[in-house]
Amino acid sequence: MNYNIVVIVSIVICAILSLLLSYYGVLIILDEDSSLFKITQLIVAIVSMTTFYAPIKHLLLKYMDVDESESENIND
C-alpha cells in the first residue's frame, strides 16, 4: 500500500473519531441550543484531530508494512 493512501485513510479515520467525540462529548456538557455549542465543538474537534492523527498514522504504517523511504524514491 502506498504511503499517500495510508495518510488519507488515517485522516478519514481521525475525522470520523473527531466528529463523534466532539458532538457527543460537547452534548454531554452543553445543550445543543446553547450559543457556545458550535464553538466548543469546533475546539474539541481540532484538539482531537491533532491528538489522534499521529498515533493512527503510526499504527497504520506499522501494520501495513509501508516504508516511508519507499514513497520518496518513487519521484526520483
HELIX and SHEET records of a PDB file:
HELIX    1   1 TYR A    3  ILE A   29  1                                  27    
HELIX    2   2 PHE A   37  TYR A   63  1                                  27    
HELIX    3   3 GLU A   68  GLU A   72  1                                   5    
END                                                                             
